[in-house]
Amino acid sequence: MIPQDPVMLLSFINMKLRDNYSSLEALADDLDLSSEDIKAIVTKLEGIGYTYDEAQNKFV
Protein backbone atom coordinates (compact mmCIF):
# COMPACT_ATOMS: atom_id res chain seq x y z
CA MET A 1 0.00 0.00 0.00
CA ILE A 2 1.34 3.41 -0.96
CA PRO A 3 1.12 6.06 1.78
CA GLN A 4 -1.22 8.98 1.17
CA ASP A 5 0.49 11.44 3.52
CA PRO A 6 2.98 13.44 1.38
CA VAL A 7 5.90 13.17 3.84
CA MET A 8 5.38 9.44 4.34
CA LEU A 9 5.01 9.07 0.57
CA LEU A 10 8.35 10.84 0.04
CA SER A 11 10.08 8.51 2.47
CA PHE A 12 8.44 5.42 0.96
CA ILE A 13 9.20 6.30 -2.67
CA ASN A 14 12.81 7.33 -2.00
CA MET A 15 13.43 4.18 0.04
CA LYS A 16 12.01 1.99 -2.74
CA LEU A 17 14.05 3.83 -5.38
CA ARG A 18 17.23 3.53 -3.30
CA ASP A 19 16.80 -0.11 -2.34
CA ASN A 20 14.99 -1.77 -5.23
CA TYR A 21 14.61 0.23 -8.43
CA SER A 22 16.91 1.91 -10.93
CA SER A 23 14.28 4.45 -12.01
CA LEU A 24 10.83 5.82 -11.31
CA GLU A 25 9.60 3.92 -14.37
CA ALA A 26 10.93 0.61 -13.01
CA LEU A 27 9.15 1.26 -9.71
CA ALA A 28 5.91 2.05 -11.56
CA ASP A 29 6.17 -1.11 -13.68
CA ASP A 30 6.83 -3.37 -10.73
CA LEU A 31 4.11 -1.87 -8.53
CA ASP A 32 1.61 -1.81 -11.44
CA LEU A 33 1.21 1.96 -11.24
CA SER A 34 -0.33 3.72 -14.21
CA SER A 35 1.08 6.89 -15.71
CA GLU A 36 -1.76 8.72 -13.96
CA ASP A 37 -0.71 7.20 -10.62
CA ILE A 38 2.86 8.37 -11.17
CA LYS A 39 1.68 11.85 -12.16
CA ALA A 40 -0.38 12.00 -8.94
CA ILE A 41 2.65 10.97 -6.86
CA VAL A 42 4.90 13.50 -8.58
CA THR A 43 2.30 16.24 -8.13
CA LYS A 44 1.82 15.40 -4.46
CA LEU A 45 5.57 15.49 -3.83
CA GLU A 46 5.99 18.71 -5.81
CA GLY A 47 3.34 20.14 -3.50
CA ILE A 48 5.76 19.76 -0.59
CA GLY A 49 8.73 21.07 -2.57
CA TYR A 50 10.32 17.89 -3.99
CA THR A 51 11.04 16.99 -7.60
CA TYR A 52 12.35 13.78 -9.11
CA ASP A 53 16.04 13.94 -10.00
CA GLU A 54 16.68 11.24 -12.57
CA ALA A 55 20.48 11.42 -12.16
CA GLN A 56 20.21 10.77 -8.41
CA ASN A 57 17.14 8.52 -8.79
CA LYS A 58 15.34 10.19 -5.91
CA PHE A 59 13.08 13.07 -5.03
CA VAL A 60 15.12 16.02 -3.80
PQR file of N, CA, C, O and H, with PARSE charges and radii, in Angstrom:
ATOM      1  N   MET A   1       0.841  -1.183   0.000 -0.4000 1.5000
ATOM      2  CA  MET A   1       0.000   0.000   0.000 -0.0000 2.0000
ATOM      3  C   MET A   1       0.886   1.247   0.000  0.5500 1.7000
ATOM      4  O   MET A   1       1.846   1.339   0.766 -0.5500 1.4000
ATOM      5  N   ILE A   2       0.562   2.177  -0.844 -0.4000 1.5000
ATOM      6  CA  ILE A   2       1.336   3.405  -0.959 -0.0000 2.0000
ATOM      7  C   ILE A   2       0.752   4.441   0.004  0.5500 1.7000
ATOM      8  O   ILE A   2      -0.456   4.680   0.005 -0.5500 1.4000
ATOM      9  H   ILE A   2      -0.218   2.102  -1.467  0.4000 1.0000
ATOM     10  N   PRO A   3       1.607   5.052   0.821 -0.5600 1.5000
ATOM     11  CA  PRO A   3       1.120   6.057   1.779  0.2800 2.0000
ATOM     12  C   PRO A   3       0.457   7.245   1.075  0.5500 1.7000
ATOM     13  O   PRO A   3       0.850   7.622  -0.028 -0.5500 1.4000
ATOM     14  N   GLN A   4      -0.530   7.814   1.715 -0.4000 1.5000
ATOM     15  CA  GLN A   4      -1.218   8.981   1.172 -0.0000 2.0000
ATOM     16  C   GLN A   4      -0.654  10.291   1.721  0.5500 1.7000
ATOM     17  O   GLN A   4      -0.706  11.321   1.049 -0.5500 1.4000
ATOM     18  H   GLN A   4      -0.849   7.507   2.612  0.4000 1.0000
ATOM     19  N   ASP A   5      -0.118  10.253   2.936 -0.4000 1.5000
ATOM     20  CA  ASP A   5       0.488  11.436   3.521 -0.0000 2.0000
ATOM     21  C   ASP A   5       1.727  11.799   2.698  0.5500 1.7000
ATOM     22  O   ASP A   5       2.568  10.932   2.461 -0.5500 1.4000
ATOM     23  H   ASP A   5      -0.076   9.416   3.482  0.4000 1.0000
ATOM     24  N   PRO A   6       1.865  13.060   2.255 -0.5600 1.5000
ATOM     25  CA  PRO A   6       2.980  13.441   1.384  0.2800 2.0000
ATOM     26  C   PRO A   6       4.371  13.161   1.966  0.5500 1.7000
ATOM     27  O   PRO A   6       5.257  12.722   1.233 -0.5500 1.4000
ATOM     28  N   VAL A   7       4.577  13.399   3.238 -0.4000 1.5000
ATOM     29  CA  VAL A   7       5.898  13.174   3.835 -0.0000 2.0000
ATOM     30  C   VAL A   7       6.195  11.674   3.926  0.5500 1.7000
ATOM     31  O   VAL A   7       7.318  11.246   3.661 -0.5500 1.4000
ATOM     32  H   VAL A   7       3.857  13.756   3.833  0.4000 1.0000
ATOM     33  N   MET A   8       5.205  10.891   4.295 -0.4000 1.5000
ATOM     34  CA  MET A   8       5.383   9.441   4.337 -0.0000 2.0000
ATOM     35  C   MET A   8       5.580   8.888   2.921  0.5500 1.7000
ATOM     36  O   MET A   8       6.363   7.962   2.712 -0.5500 1.4000
ATOM     37  H   MET A   8       4.293  11.238   4.510  0.4000 1.0000
ATOM     38  N   LEU A   9       4.869   9.460   1.964 -0.4000 1.5000
ATOM     39  CA  LEU A   9       5.011   9.071   0.565 -0.0000 2.0000
ATOM     40  C   LEU A   9       6.431   9.337   0.085  0.5500 1.7000
ATOM     41  O   LEU A   9       7.029   8.491  -0.581 -0.5500 1.4000
ATOM     42  H   LEU A   9       4.233  10.213   2.134  0.4000 1.0000
ATOM     43  N   LEU A  10       6.968  10.490   0.413 -0.4000 1.5000
ATOM     44  CA  LEU A  10       8.345  10.842   0.045 -0.0000 2.0000
ATOM     45  C   LEU A  10       9.318   9.803   0.589  0.5500 1.7000
ATOM     46  O   LEU A  10      10.169   9.301  -0.146 -0.5500 1.4000
ATOM     47  H   LEU A  10       6.482  11.177   0.953  0.4000 1.0000
ATOM     48  N   SER A  11       9.200   9.487   1.840 -0.4000 1.5000
ATOM     49  CA  SER A  11      10.080   8.509   2.469 -0.0000 2.0000
ATOM     50  C   SER A  11       9.929   7.134   1.804  0.5500 1.7000
ATOM     51  O   SER A  11      10.926   6.474   1.511 -0.5500 1.4000
ATOM     52  H   SER A  11       8.509   9.894   2.437  0.4000 1.0000
ATOM     53  N   PHE A  12       8.717   6.716   1.574 -0.4000 1.5000
ATOM     54  CA  PHE A  12       8.435   5.415   0.964 -0.0000 2.0000
ATOM     55  C   PHE A  12       9.026   5.327  -0.443  0.5500 1.7000
ATOM     56  O   PHE A  12       9.727   4.368  -0.765 -0.5500 1.4000
ATOM     57  H   PHE A  12       7.907   7.252   1.813  0.4000 1.0000
ATOM     58  N   ILE A  13       8.744   6.320  -1.272 -0.4000 1.5000
ATOM     59  CA  ILE A  13       9.204   6.295  -2.666 -0.0000 2.0000
ATOM     60  C   ILE A  13      10.728   6.347  -2.726  0.5500 1.7000
ATOM     61  O   ILE A  13      11.339   5.569  -3.458 -0.5500 1.4000
ATOM     62  H   ILE A  13       8.174   7.099  -1.010  0.4000 1.0000
ATOM     63  N   ASN A  14      11.351   7.253  -1.967 -0.4000 1.5000
ATOM     64  CA  ASN A  14      12.806   7.332  -2.003 -0.0000 2.0000
ATOM     65  C   ASN A  14      13.466   6.062  -1.479  0.5500 1.7000
ATOM     66  O   ASN A  14      14.507   5.653  -1.994 -0.5500 1.4000
ATOM     67  H   ASN A  14      10.854   7.885  -1.373  0.4000 1.0000
ATOM     68  N   MET A  15      12.880   5.435  -0.466 -0.4000 1.5000
ATOM     69  CA  MET A  15      13.426   4.177   0.038 -0.0000 2.0000
ATOM     70  C   MET A  15      13.334   3.086  -1.039  0.5500 1.7000
ATOM     71  O   MET A  15      14.295   2.353  -1.270 -0.5500 1.4000
ATOM     72  H   MET A  15      12.035   5.768  -0.048  0.4000 1.0000
ATOM     73  N   LYS A  16      12.187   2.987  -1.686 -0.4000 1.5000
ATOM     74  CA  LYS A  16      12.009   1.989  -2.737 -0.0000 2.0000
ATOM     75  C   LYS A  16      12.980   2.232  -3.894  0.5500 1.7000
ATOM     76  O   LYS A  16      13.579   1.291  -4.414 -0.5500 1.4000
ATOM     77  H   LYS A  16      11.406   3.582  -1.499  0.4000 1.0000
ATOM     78  N   LEU A  17      13.133   3.500  -4.296 -0.4000 1.5000
ATOM     79  CA  LEU A  17      14.055   3.827  -5.377 -0.0000 2.0000
ATOM     80  C   LEU A  17      15.488   3.479  -4.986  0.5500 1.7000
ATOM     81  O   LEU A  17      16.236   2.923  -5.789 -0.5500 1.4000
ATOM     82  H   LEU A  17      12.646   4.265  -3.873  0.4000 1.0000
ATOM     83  N   ARG A  18      15.862   3.800  -3.777 -0.4000 1.5000
ATOM     84  CA  ARG A  18      17.228   3.535  -3.301 -0.0000 2.0000
ATOM     85  C   ARG A  18      17.496   2.030  -3.208  0.5500 1.7000
ATOM     86  O   ARG A  18      18.549   1.557  -3.636 -0.5500 1.4000
ATOM     87  H   ARG A  18      15.255   4.252  -3.124  0.4000 1.0000
ATOM     88  N   ASP A  19      16.558   1.293  -2.657 -0.4000 1.5000
ATOM     89  CA  ASP A  19      16.803  -0.113  -2.338 -0.0000 2.0000
ATOM     90  C   ASP A  19      16.455  -1.108  -3.446  0.5500 1.7000
ATOM     91  O   ASP A  19      17.039  -2.191  -3.508 -0.5500 1.4000
ATOM     92  H   ASP A  19      15.703   1.677  -2.310  0.4000 1.0000
ATOM     93  N   ASN A  20      15.512  -0.753  -4.320 -0.4000 1.5000
ATOM     94  CA  ASN A  20      14.987  -1.770  -5.229 -0.0000 2.0000
ATOM     95  C   ASN A  20      14.899  -1.406  -6.703  0.5500 1.7000
ATOM     96  O   ASN A  20      14.815  -2.303  -7.542 -0.5500 1.4000
ATOM     97  H   ASN A  20      15.039   0.126  -4.270  0.4000 1.0000
ATOM     98  N   TYR A  21      14.914  -0.131  -7.047 -0.4000 1.5000
ATOM     99  CA  TYR A  21      14.614   0.235  -8.429 -0.0000 2.0000
ATOM    100  C   TYR A  21      15.631   1.218  -8.990  0.5500 1.7000
ATOM    101  O   TYR A  21      16.122   2.099  -8.284 -0.5500 1.4000
ATOM    102  H   TYR A  21      14.982   0.597  -6.366  0.4000 1.0000
ATOM    103  N   SER A  22      15.937   1.050 -10.265 -0.4000 1.5000
ATOM    104  CA  SER A  22      16.910   1.909 -10.928 -0.0000 2.0000
ATOM    105  C   SER A  22      16.293   3.183 -11.490  0.5500 1.7000
ATOM    106  O   SER A  22      17.011   4.085 -11.922 -0.5500 1.4000
ATOM    107  H   SER A  22      15.538   0.334 -10.838  0.4000 1.0000
ATOM    108  N   SER A  23      14.959   3.260 -11.486 -0.4000 1.5000
ATOM    109  CA  SER A  23      14.284   4.450 -12.013 -0.0000 2.0000
ATOM    110  C   SER A  23      12.846   4.498 -11.502  0.5500 1.7000
ATOM    111  O   SER A  23      12.317   3.515 -10.982 -0.5500 1.4000
ATOM    112  H   SER A  23      14.376   2.528 -11.134  0.4000 1.0000
ATOM    113  N   LEU A  24      12.238   5.655 -11.662 -0.4000 1.5000
ATOM    114  CA  LEU A  24      10.832   5.816 -11.305 -0.0000 2.0000
ATOM    115  C   LEU A  24       9.958   4.927 -12.194  0.5500 1.7000
ATOM    116  O   LEU A  24       8.945   4.394 -11.740 -0.5500 1.4000
ATOM    117  H   LEU A  24      12.667   6.453 -12.084  0.4000 1.0000
ATOM    118  N   GLU A  25      10.352   4.772 -13.451 -0.4000 1.5000
ATOM    119  CA  GLU A  25       9.598   3.925 -14.372 -0.0000 2.0000
ATOM    120  C   GLU A  25       9.645   2.454 -13.942  0.5500 1.7000
ATOM    121  O   GLU A  25       8.640   1.747 -14.027 -0.5500 1.4000
ATOM    122  H   GLU A  25      11.175   5.205 -13.819  0.4000 1.0000
ATOM    123  N   ALA A  26      10.810   2.000 -13.481 -0.4000 1.5000
ATOM    124  CA  ALA A  26      10.928   0.614 -13.011 -0.0000 2.0000
ATOM    125  C   ALA A  26      10.048   0.387 -11.791  0.5500 1.7000
ATOM    126  O   ALA A  26       9.408  -0.658 -11.673 -0.5500 1.4000
ATOM    127  H   ALA A  26      11.626   2.574 -13.412  0.4000 1.0000
ATOM    128  N   LEU A  27      10.011   1.354 -10.887 -0.4000 1.5000
ATOM    129  CA  LEU A  27       9.150   1.262  -9.710 -0.0000 2.0000
ATOM    130  C   LEU A  27       7.691   1.170 -10.150  0.5500 1.7000
ATOM    131  O   LEU A  27       6.941   0.328  -9.656 -0.5500 1.4000
ATOM    132  H   LEU A  27      10.531   2.202 -10.983  0.4000 1.0000
ATOM    133  N   ALA A  28       7.295   2.033 -11.075 -0.4000 1.5000
ATOM    134  CA  ALA A  28       5.911   2.046 -11.557 -0.0000 2.0000
ATOM    135  C   ALA A  28       5.541   0.716 -12.200  0.5500 1.7000
ATOM    136  O   ALA A  28       4.457   0.187 -11.956 -0.5500 1.4000
ATOM    137  H   ALA A  28       7.905   2.717 -11.476  0.4000 1.0000
ATOM    138  N   ASP A  29       6.438   0.175 -13.019 -0.4000 1.5000
ATOM    139  CA  ASP A  29       6.165  -1.108 -13.682 -0.0000 2.0000
ATOM    140  C   ASP A  29       5.981  -2.221 -12.663  0.5500 1.7000
ATOM    141  O   ASP A  29       5.036  -3.005 -12.755 -0.5500 1.4000
ATOM    142  H   ASP A  29       7.319   0.605 -13.217  0.4000 1.0000
ATOM    143  N   ASP A  30       6.878  -2.288 -11.700 -0.4000 1.5000
ATOM    144  CA  ASP A  30       6.833  -3.374 -10.729 -0.0000 2.0000
ATOM    145  C   ASP A  30       5.632  -3.278  -9.796  0.5500 1.7000
ATOM    146  O   ASP A  30       5.068  -4.299  -9.404 -0.5500 1.4000
ATOM    147  H   ASP A  30       7.645  -1.652 -11.626  0.4000 1.0000
ATOM    148  N   LEU A  31       5.238  -2.061  -9.438 -0.4000 1.5000
ATOM    149  CA  LEU A  31       4.106  -1.872  -8.529 -0.0000 2.0000
ATOM    150  C   LEU A  31       2.776  -1.725  -9.270  0.5500 1.7000
ATOM    151  O   LEU A  31       1.748  -1.427  -8.662 -0.5500 1.4000
ATOM    152  H   LEU A  31       5.696  -1.231  -9.757  0.4000 1.0000
ATOM    153  N   ASP A  32       2.806  -1.937 -10.593 -0.4000 1.5000
ATOM    154  CA  ASP A  32       1.608  -1.812 -11.437 -0.0000 2.0000
ATOM    155  C   ASP A  32       0.932  -0.453 -11.293  0.5500 1.7000
ATOM    156  O   ASP A  32      -0.289  -0.368 -11.170 -0.5500 1.4000
ATOM    157  H   ASP A  32       3.641  -2.179 -11.087  0.4000 1.0000
ATOM    158  N   LEU A  33       1.739   0.610 -11.310 -0.4000 1.5000
ATOM    159  CA  LEU A  33       1.211   1.965 -11.240 -0.0000 2.0000
ATOM    160  C   LEU A  33       1.047   2.510 -12.651  0.5500 1.7000
ATOM    161  O   LEU A  33       1.938   2.370 -13.488 -0.5500 1.4000
ATOM    162  H   LEU A  33       2.732   0.540 -11.410  0.4000 1.0000
ATOM    163  N   SER A  34      -0.084   3.125 -12.904 -0.4000 1.5000
ATOM    164  CA  SER A  34      -0.332   3.720 -14.212 -0.0000 2.0000
ATOM    165  C   SER A  34       0.409   5.055 -14.319  0.5500 1.7000
ATOM    166  O   SER A  34       0.925   5.579 -13.332 -0.5500 1.4000
ATOM    167  H   SER A  34      -0.808   3.239 -12.224  0.4000 1.0000
ATOM    168  N   SER A  35       0.446   5.583 -15.524 -0.4000 1.5000
ATOM    169  CA  SER A  35       1.080   6.895 -15.708 -0.0000 2.0000
ATOM    170  C   SER A  35       0.329   7.959 -14.913  0.5500 1.7000
ATOM    171  O   SER A  35       0.930   8.926 -14.444 -0.5500 1.4000
ATOM    172  H   SER A  35       0.026   5.157 -16.326  0.4000 1.0000
ATOM    173  N   GLU A  36      -0.970   7.783 -14.762 -0.4000 1.5000
ATOM    174  CA  GLU A  36      -1.764   8.718 -13.957 -0.0000 2.0000
ATOM    175  C   GLU A  36      -1.391   8.610 -12.478  0.5500 1.7000
ATOM    176  O   GLU A  36      -1.325   9.621 -11.779 -0.5500 1.4000
ATOM    177  H   GLU A  36      -1.458   6.998 -15.143  0.4000 1.0000
ATOM    178  N   ASP A  37      -1.151   7.396 -12.004 -0.4000 1.5000
ATOM    179  CA  ASP A  37      -0.713   7.203 -10.616 -0.0000 2.0000
ATOM    180  C   ASP A  37       0.619   7.903 -10.374  0.5500 1.7000
ATOM    181  O   ASP A  37       0.804   8.575  -9.360 -0.5500 1.4000
ATOM    182  H   ASP A  37      -1.205   6.575 -12.571  0.4000 1.0000
ATOM    183  N   ILE A  38       1.545   7.737 -11.317 -0.4000 1.5000
ATOM    184  CA  ILE A  38       2.863   8.372 -11.175 -0.0000 2.0000
ATOM    185  C   ILE A  38       2.729   9.889 -11.211  0.5500 1.7000
ATOM    186  O   ILE A  38       3.378  10.588 -10.433 -0.5500 1.4000
ATOM    187  H   ILE A  38       1.395   7.191 -12.141  0.4000 1.0000
ATOM    188  N   LYS A  39       1.902  10.395 -12.096 -0.4000 1.5000
ATOM    189  CA  LYS A  39       1.677  11.853 -12.155 -0.0000 2.0000
ATOM    190  C   LYS A  39       1.118  12.356 -10.832  0.5500 1.7000
ATOM    191  O   LYS A  39       1.514  13.422 -10.361 -0.5500 1.4000
ATOM    192  H   LYS A  39       1.375   9.827 -12.728  0.4000 1.0000
ATOM    193  N   ALA A  40       0.208  11.607 -10.230 -0.4000 1.5000
ATOM    194  CA  ALA A  40      -0.378  12.002  -8.942 -0.0000 2.0000
ATOM    195  C   ALA A  40       0.683  12.009  -7.844  0.5500 1.7000
ATOM    196  O   ALA A  40       0.698  12.907  -7.002 -0.5500 1.4000
ATOM    197  H   ALA A  40      -0.113  10.741 -10.613  0.4000 1.0000
ATOM    198  N   ILE A  41       1.566  11.019  -7.851 -0.4000 1.5000
ATOM    199  CA  ILE A  41       2.647  10.971  -6.862 -0.0000 2.0000
ATOM    200  C   ILE A  41       3.586  12.146  -7.052  0.5500 1.7000
ATOM    201  O   ILE A  41       3.934  12.829  -6.089 -0.5500 1.4000
ATOM    202  H   ILE A  41       1.553  10.289  -8.535  0.4000 1.0000
ATOM    203  N   VAL A  42       3.998  12.384  -8.288 -0.4000 1.5000
ATOM    204  CA  VAL A  42       4.903  13.498  -8.584 -0.0000 2.0000
ATOM    205  C   VAL A  42       4.265  14.823  -8.178  0.5500 1.7000
ATOM    206  O   VAL A  42       4.931  15.669  -7.581 -0.5500 1.4000
ATOM    207  H   VAL A  42       3.715  11.829  -9.070  0.4000 1.0000
ATOM    208  N   THR A  43       3.006  15.013  -8.488 -0.4000 1.5000
ATOM    209  CA  THR A  43       2.297  16.243  -8.134 -0.0000 2.0000
ATOM    210  C   THR A  43       2.217  16.415  -6.625  0.5500 1.7000
ATOM    211  O   THR A  43       2.430  17.511  -6.107 -0.5500 1.4000
ATOM    212  H   THR A  43       2.465  14.326  -8.973  0.4000 1.0000
ATOM    213  N   LYS A  44       1.913  15.338  -5.926 -0.4000 1.5000
ATOM    214  CA  LYS A  44       1.820  15.395  -4.464 -0.0000 2.0000
ATOM    215  C   LYS A  44       3.170  15.779  -3.856  0.5500 1.7000
ATOM    216  O   LYS A  44       3.229  16.591  -2.933 -0.5500 1.4000
ATOM    217  H   LYS A  44       1.740  14.447  -6.347  0.4000 1.0000
ATOM    218  N   LEU A  45       4.247  15.197  -4.373 -0.4000 1.5000
ATOM    219  CA  LEU A  45       5.570  15.492  -3.832 -0.0000 2.0000
ATOM    220  C   LEU A  45       6.052  16.893  -4.246  0.5500 1.7000
ATOM    221  O   LEU A  45       6.760  17.553  -3.486 -0.5500 1.4000
ATOM    222  H   LEU A  45       4.199  14.538  -5.123  0.4000 1.0000
ATOM    223  N   GLU A  46       5.677  17.331  -5.420 -0.4000 1.5000
ATOM    224  CA  GLU A  46       5.986  18.707  -5.811 -0.0000 2.0000
ATOM    225  C   GLU A  46       5.268  19.693  -4.897  0.5500 1.7000
ATOM    226  O   GLU A  46       5.766  20.789  -4.641 -0.5500 1.4000
ATOM    227  H   GLU A  46       5.102  16.794  -6.037  0.4000 1.0000
ATOM    228  N   GLY A  47       4.106  19.298  -4.410 -0.4000 1.5000
ATOM    229  CA  GLY A  47       3.341  20.142  -3.497 -0.0000 2.0000
ATOM    230  C   GLY A  47       4.046  20.402  -2.175  0.5500 1.7000
ATOM    231  O   GLY A  47       3.741  21.377  -1.488 -0.5500 1.4000
ATOM    232  H   GLY A  47       3.702  18.407  -4.618  0.4000 1.0000
ATOM    233  N   ILE A  48       4.990  19.532  -1.816 -0.4000 1.5000
ATOM    234  CA  ILE A  48       5.763  19.759  -0.589 -0.0000 2.0000
ATOM    235  C   ILE A  48       7.213  20.135  -0.915  0.5500 1.7000
ATOM    236  O   ILE A  48       8.093  20.090  -0.055 -0.5500 1.4000
ATOM    237  H   ILE A  48       5.237  18.740  -2.375  0.4000 1.0000
ATOM    238  N   GLY A  49       7.439  20.512  -2.192 -0.4000 1.5000
ATOM    239  CA  GLY A  49       8.733  21.070  -2.567 -0.0000 2.0000
ATOM    240  C   GLY A  49       9.772  20.090  -3.086  0.5500 1.7000
ATOM    241  O   GLY A  49      10.956  20.424  -3.117 -0.5500 1.4000
ATOM    242  H   GLY A  49       6.725  20.549  -2.891  0.4000 1.0000
ATOM    243  N   TYR A  50       9.371  18.892  -3.495 -0.4000 1.5000
ATOM    244  CA  TYR A  50      10.321  17.894  -3.990 -0.0000 2.0000
ATOM    245  C   TYR A  50      10.056  17.575  -5.451  0.5500 1.7000
ATOM    246  O   TYR A  50       8.906  17.490  -5.884 -0.5500 1.4000
ATOM    247  H   TYR A  50       8.409  18.620  -3.470  0.4000 1.0000
ATOM    248  N   THR A  51      11.138  17.398  -6.207 -0.4000 1.5000
ATOM    249  CA  THR A  51      11.035  16.989  -7.598 -0.0000 2.0000
ATOM    250  C   THR A  51      11.929  15.775  -7.824  0.5500 1.7000
ATOM    251  O   THR A  51      12.913  15.568  -7.114 -0.5500 1.4000
ATOM    252  H   THR A  51      12.071  17.468  -5.855  0.4000 1.0000
ATOM    253  N   TYR A  52      11.574  14.989  -8.811 -0.4000 1.5000
ATOM    254  CA  TYR A  52      12.347  13.783  -9.113 -0.0000 2.0000
ATOM    255  C   TYR A  52      13.614  14.167  -9.860  0.5500 1.7000
ATOM    256  O   TYR A  52      13.557  14.845 -10.886 -0.5500 1.4000
ATOM    257  H   TYR A  52      10.774  15.157  -9.388  0.4000 1.0000
ATOM    258  N   ASP A  53      14.748  13.736  -9.350 -0.4000 1.5000
ATOM    259  CA  ASP A  53      16.041  13.937 -10.000 -0.0000 2.0000
ATOM    260  C   ASP A  53      16.462  12.597 -10.583  0.5500 1.7000
ATOM    261  O   ASP A  53      16.844  11.679  -9.857 -0.5500 1.4000
ATOM    262  H   ASP A  53      14.795  13.185  -8.517  0.4000 1.0000
ATOM    263  N   GLU A  54      16.387  12.501 -11.892 -0.4000 1.5000
ATOM    264  CA  GLU A  54      16.679  11.237 -12.570 -0.0000 2.0000
ATOM    265  C   GLU A  54      18.130  10.803 -12.342  0.5500 1.7000
ATOM    266  O   GLU A  54      18.395   9.614 -12.160 -0.5500 1.4000
ATOM    267  H   GLU A  54      16.077  13.247 -12.482  0.4000 1.0000
ATOM    268  N   ALA A  55      19.064  11.745 -12.350 -0.4000 1.5000
ATOM    269  CA  ALA A  55      20.478  11.421 -12.156 -0.0000 2.0000
ATOM    270  C   ALA A  55      20.740  10.797 -10.792  0.5500 1.7000
ATOM    271  O   ALA A  55      21.554   9.883 -10.665 -0.5500 1.4000
ATOM    272  H   ALA A  55      18.849  12.711 -12.498  0.4000 1.0000
ATOM    273  N   GLN A  56      20.045  11.296  -9.771 -0.4000 1.5000
ATOM    274  CA  GLN A  56      20.209  10.766  -8.406 -0.0000 2.0000
ATOM    275  C   GLN A  56      19.209   9.650  -8.099  0.5500 1.7000
ATOM    276  O   GLN A  56      19.338   8.946  -7.098 -0.5500 1.4000
ATOM    277  H   GLN A  56      19.383  12.039  -9.873  0.4000 1.0000
ATOM    278  N   ASN A  57      18.214   9.498  -8.972 -0.4000 1.5000
ATOM    279  CA  ASN A  57      17.139   8.518  -8.785 -0.0000 2.0000
ATOM    280  C   ASN A  57      16.461   8.679  -7.428  0.5500 1.7000
ATOM    281  O   ASN A  57      16.287   7.720  -6.676 -0.5500 1.4000
ATOM    282  H   ASN A  57      18.109  10.070  -9.785  0.4000 1.0000
ATOM    283  N   LYS A  58      16.086   9.916  -7.143 -0.4000 1.5000
ATOM    284  CA  LYS A  58      15.339  10.187  -5.912 -0.0000 2.0000
ATOM    285  C   LYS A  58      14.663  11.545  -6.025  0.5500 1.7000
ATOM    286  O   LYS A  58      14.981  12.357  -6.894 -0.5500 1.4000
ATOM    287  H   LYS A  58      16.227  10.696  -7.754  0.4000 1.0000
ATOM    288  N   PHE A  59      13.726  11.758  -5.121 -0.4000 1.5000
ATOM    289  CA  PHE A  59      13.080  13.066  -5.026 -0.0000 2.0000
ATOM    290  C   PHE A  59      13.923  13.930  -4.083  0.5500 1.7000
ATOM    291  O   PHE A  59      14.232  13.542  -2.957 -0.5500 1.4000
ATOM    292  H   PHE A  59      13.468  11.099  -4.415  0.4000 1.0000
ATOM    293  N   VAL A  60      14.276  15.094  -4.579 -0.4000 1.5000
ATOM    294  CA  VAL A  60      15.116  16.018  -3.804 -0.0000 2.0000
ATOM    295  C   VAL A  60      14.457  17.381  -3.718  0.5500 1.7000
ATOM    296  O   VAL A  60      15.009  18.296  -3.107 -0.5500 1.4000
ATOM    297  H   VAL A  60      14.025  15.409  -5.494  0.4000 1.0000
TER
END
